[in-house]
Amino acid sequence: MIVPMKKVGIIVEAKDAQGLVERLRSLGVVHVEHDKAPAGKDVEACQRDIELLDEALAALQEDIFSGGNKDAALSSKEGKSPSFPDWKQMALHVADLGKRYQHLKEFSRNLAVAIGEWEPWGDFDPQLLKTLRDQSIHVRLYQVPVSDLKKFPEDVIVEVLRAHQGSALCAVVSRGPVVVPFKEVVSPKMSLAAMKKRREEDRRVMEHLVREGRSVQCHNECFLRQKKVLEKDLEFARAVAGMGQEGTLVYLTGYAPADQTEQLSRAAEKEGWGLLVNDPLPQDRVPTLLRNPRWVSLIRPVLKLLEITPGYKELDISPVFLLFFSLFFGILIGDAGYGLVYFLLTLWAHRKFGKKMENKAPFFLMYLLSSCAVVWGVLSGVFFGQAWLANLGVKALVPQLNDIYFIQSFCFAVGALHLTIAHLWRFAVLLPSPVAMAELGWLSIIWAAFFLAKTLLLGDPFPSAGKYLIIAGIALVVVFVNFQKNFLKGIGSGLGTLALSLVNNFTDIVSYIRLFAVGLATVAIADAFNMMAAGAAATGAVGIAGAVLIVIAGHALNIVLGPMSVLVHGVRLNVLEFSGHAAVAWSGTPYKPLSNEAATYGVSEANEHKLHGRT
């Protein structure tokens, strides 16, 4: 659920501004709303330091700082890099190493191109051409087709240096400027020998930079820790600089969970602050704090990955998102073998990295999703493909899941049910307003669209009740969707809304067919690789080895592509189709209170437990 918020205002003397922010950080309940643009020396200094660390951290990702060196890898792994007071000097050094290396790398690349271009001409000193020109002897270079050599003027000397790829590389000598019907080749700035020497010198310098870069790789963790410190310092500086001021008084405004205002009141009484607590106004941009049971919070990693947050006045669809996303994962993957692989990979990652992660929800989410894929695969009789099991006489527990007509109808029904939940939820929220009746109209239209989709795509007869659903739905939407005291004006507005939305309702239902299409493609690809492997194995011992490689590579490809299809299609059906019908625009701002904790998805796990009394 979305936690109700209160808007708070705190007034203190200007001399106590920093103390106020420091105390609010320890409380960890106030999301600050700046009363003026937060600017000043402290803010700018923190921003510059963070930019420097970002530059140094980005440089540490370049190949100058890595590349299989065991000593460097060991230093990085051991992490023997405590925070040191002169971190800024080291960050400047690392950033400079990265810049120098990238500059030399780019220059060497251009130098290699120039060497390849001028090697056919042979070695000569470009400075000599300038010296001769000063003595009225002009030597210019041309690359022309051999057949065009006779087109040079008669009063010049043409010396063919070399034939190259059907062209003649020429040096044309004259006593003064002459008109030549060819484009001159501009001589390089240095000789070929000088280019090669410079390239070798740069190579040695780059090798030195690589050795030096690997020696500072161990500071990566220090930079990350220091960046977190600076981000909290910047948050502090922005909160102080963003306060409003009237004479000798300053004031800070923000938002706090309604159930935490008592704690804030006690702190205000103890510290002598002026505190004002009100309900937010309609125009306020209130941050969103999601607080759900632990099982519903499993969907939080997906929301964090997508960087989406429902608006404060929107619905928190997390429970429905989790349930249907799990179902979609099972259908889209559709293979018990793949689900088992995902489960085992998650178990391995959990054991290896779980102790280092404060939030273990991603692991439990993957356990749930993997289990759904296993269950669907068992019901439909698919285990690393289906054809080979059928050949062995293994039958699906629910054979209807392999019937194309049934599964397409099932997908349409899932879509209709999914969108039905959205409109029923909206209906409950809008009551007792008459506008809620429009949601029942949309509900009728959704089910009419369901029957229409089955008629057009599956050939089912359109039921006689379908036309009554359409009539009732249109009537309810037209009358109530923009219900106003001026009845005729409301109906006119309703007709406009209806015209834009009727087609969308039908296409939204049809879009759920993607569950069938992608799930079928996954099984078909698995069967194709199995058939290829069976054909190769029949050719002998070498064929058996090839068959093993085909099976491993083919199923590995499917296993990698599976989650990508879920992110594209499973997420879309929740974030676009369902959310659109539930009027969730994901326009929210995450609740990020001033705190001493590192934030994850709007509020840190540790701080959330402290605030909400959960363990």
C-alpha positions, 0 to 999 in steps of 0.5 A, spaced: 500 500 500 501 507 499 503 510 506 499 516 507 503 522 508 503 529 512 506 535 509 511 538 515 514 545 516 519 546 521 522 553 523 528 554 527 533 560 528 538 561 522 544 559 526 541 552 528 539 550 521 545 545 520 543 542 527 536 541 524 538 537 518 543 533 522 537 531 527 533 530 521 538 525 518 538 521 525 530 521 525 530 518 518 523 520 517 522 527 513 523 527 505 525 534 504 522 539 499 526 545 497 523 552 498 529 555 494 534 552 489 539 549 493 546 552 491 552 555 494 559 553 496 558 547 500 553 544 494 558 546 489 564 543 492 560 536 494 558 536 486 565 537 484 568 532 488 562 527 486 564 528 479 571 527 480 570 520 483 565 518 478 571 520 473 576 516 477 571 510 477 569 510 470 577 510 468 578 504 473 573 500 468 578 501 462 582 496 460 588 500 463 586 498 470 585 491 468 587 485 463 588 479 467 594 481 471 594 476 477 597 481 482 592 486 480 586 482 481 588 479 488 589 486 490 582 488 488 579 482 491 583 483 497 580 490 498 586 492 502 584 499 501 582 503 507 579 510 506 585 515 506 585 522 507 588 524 501 583 520 497 582 526 492 589 526 490 589 519 488 582 520 484 585 526 480 591 521 479 587 515 477 583 520 472 589 523 469 592 516 468 585 514 464 585 521 460 593 520 458 592 512 456 585 514 452 589 520 449 595 515 447 590 510 445 587 514 440 593 518 437 596 511 436 590 508 432 590 515 428 598 513 427 597 506 425 592 509 420 597 514 417 603 509 417 598 504 413 597 510 408 604 512 407 608 506 407 607 505 400 610 512 398 616 510 402 620 514 407 622 521 406 622 527 410 616 532 409 621 538 412 625 537 406 619 539 401 618 545 405 626 547 404 626 545 397 619 550 396 623 556 399 628 555 394 623 555 388 623 548 387 616 545 388 615 538 389 608 535 390 605 528 391 599 525 387 596 518 386 593 518 379 591 512 375 597 509 370 593 511 364 593 518 366 600 520 367 600 523 360 595 528 362 601 532 366 603 538 363 610 538 359 614 543 363 614 538 370 618 532 372 614 526 373 617 521 378 613 515 379 615 512 386 611 506 386 605 503 382 600 501 388 593 498 387 593 500 379 595 507 381 601 511 380 604 514 386 608 520 383 612 526 385 611 532 381 617 537 380 617 544 378 620 551 378 614 554 380 606 553 382 603 549 376 596 547 374 595 540 375 589 536 373 589 532 379 588 533 387 594 533 390 596 528 396 598 533 402 604 530 405 604 528 412 607 532 418 612 527 420 616 522 416 614 514 416 620 513 420 618 518 425 611 515 425 614 508 427 618 511 432 613 515 435 608 509 435 613 505 439 615 510 444 607 511 445 607 503 446 612 503 451 608 509 455 602 505 454 605 499 457 607 503 463 601 506 464 597 500 464 602 497 470 601 504 474 594 503 473 593 496 475 597 498 481 591 503 483 585 498 482 585 496 489 582 503 490 576 502 487 572 500 493 575 506 497 572 511 491 565 507 492 565 508 499 568 515 499 562 517 494 557 514 498 559 519 504 559 525 499 552 523 497 550 524 504 554 530 505 551 533 498 544 531 501 546 535 507 548 541 504 542 541 499 537 541 505 541 547 508 541 551 502 534 549 500 531 552 506 527 558 506 529 564 510 525 570 513 529 575 517 533 571 523 529 565 522 529 559 517 524 554 515 524 547 512 518 543 509 517 536 507 513 530 507 513 524 513 509 518 513 503 520 517 504 514 522 511 517 524 509 525 525 508 523 533 516 521 533 517 528 529 513 532 534 517 529 540 523 531 537 520 538 535 518 539 543 525 537 545 529 541 540 525 547 541 523 547 533 516 550 531 513 544 527 507 545 523 503 538 520 498 538 515 495 534 510 498 535 503 494 540 498 492 537 491 498 541 487 503 538 492 508 533 489 508 528 495 513 522 495 511 515 494 512 510 500 510 503 498 509 499 505 507 491 503 507 485 506 514 481 505 511 476 500 508 482 496 515 486 497 518 481 492 516 485 486 520 491 489 526 489 485 523 489 478 520 496 480 527 498 482 530 495 475 525 499 471 525 505 475 518 506 476 514 509 482 506 509 482 504 516 484 502 518 491 494 518 489 495 512 484 494 505 486 499 500 488 498 495 484 504 491 487 500 485 489 497 484 482 503 485 479 507 480 482 501 474 481 500 476 474 508 477 473 509 470 476 504 467 471 506 470 465 513 468 467 511 461 467 507 461 460 513 465 457 518 460 459 514 454 459 519 449 460 520 445 467 527 444 465 529 451 464 525 453 470 530 448 474 536 451 471 534 458 473 532 455 480 539 452 481 543 458 478 539 462 483 541 458 489 548 458 487 548 466 487 544 466 493 549 462 497 555 465 493 553 473 494 547 472 499 551 474 505 554 480 502 547 483 500 542 486 505 536 486 501 535 478 499 528 479 495 531 478 488 533 471 490 526 469 493 523 473 487 527 468 482 525 462 486 518 464 485 518 465 478 523 459 477 518 455 480 512 457 476 516 455 470 517 448 473 510 448 474 507 450 467 512 445 464 510 439 468 503 441 467 504 442 459 509 436 459 515 440 457 522 439 459 528 442 455 523 441 449 517 437 448 517 433 442 522 428 445 518 427 451 512 425 446 516 420 442 518 417 449 510 416 450 510 421 456 504 425 456 502 432 459 498 432 466 494 437 462 494 436 455 489 442 453 495 446 455 498 444 448 492 445 444 493 451 440 485 453 440 485 452 448 491 456 450 489 462 445 483 462 448 486 462 455 491 467 454 485 472 452 481 470 458 487 471 462 487 478 459 480 479 460 481 477 468 487 482 468 483 488 466 477 486 470 481 487 476 483 493 474 476 496 473 473 493 479 479 496 483 478 503 480 470 502 481 472 501 489 476 507 489 472 511 486 465 510 490 461 513 492 462 518 486 457 517 480 464 516 476 465 509 479 459 507 474 463 508 468 468 503 470 462 498 470 461 500 463 469 499 461 468 492 464 462 490 460 466 493 454 472 489 456 468 482 456 465 484 449 472 485 446 474 478 449 468 475 445 470 479 439 477 477 439 475 470 440 470 471 434 475 474 429 481 470 431 479 463 433 472 463 429 468 462 435 461 465 434 459 472 437 454 470 443 448 474 443 449 477 450 455 480 447 451 486 444 448 487 450 455 488 454 457 493 448 450 497 449 450 497 457 458 499 457 457 504 452 451 507 455 455 507 462 461 510 459 458 516 456 453 518 462 458 517 467 465 517 465 466 525 465 459 526 470 458 533 471 452 537 473 451 539 466 448 533 463 448 534 456 455 537 457 458 531 460 455 526 455 458 530 450 465 529 453 463 522 454 462 520 447 469 523 445 472 519 451 469 513 448 471 514 441 478 514 443 478 508 447 473 503 444 479 500 439 484 501 445 480 496 449 480 491 443 487 491 442 489 491 449 485 484 450 488 481 443 495 483 446 495 478 451 496 473 445 503 474 446 503 470 451 501 464 447 506 466 441 512 467 445 511 461 449 510 457 443 516 460 440 521 458 446 518 450 445 519 450 438 526 453 438 528 447 444 525 442 439 529 444 433 535 444 437 533 437 439 532 435 432 538 437 430 542 434 435 538 427 434 540 428 426 548 429 428 548 423 433 546 418 428 552 420 424 557 416 429 562 418 434 564 425 432 556 426 430 555 425 438 560 430 440 557 435 435 550 433 438 552 434 445 555 441 443 548 443 439 544 441 445 548 445 450 549 451 445 541 451 443 538 450 450 543 455 453 541 460 448 534 459 450 535 460 457 539 467 456 533 469 451 527 467 456 528 472 461 529 478 456 522 476 453 519 476 460 522 483 461 519 485 454 512 482 454 511 480 461 513 487 464 509 490 458 502 487 460 503 489 467 506 496 466 502 498 460 496 494 459 494 493 466 496 500 469 493 504 463 486 501 465 488 502 473 489 509 471 496 508 474 501 513 470 507 511 474 508 518 475 511 518 483 517 520 486 520 515 491 520 517 498 527 519 500 528 521 507 534 525 510 537 519 513 544 516 515 543 510 511 544 508 504 538 508 500 535 503 496 528 504 492 526 510 496 528 508 503 533 503 506 531 496 508 534 497 515 531 504 516 524 502 513 525 496 519 526 501 524 521 506 522 515 501 521 517 496 527 518 490 523 524 485 524 
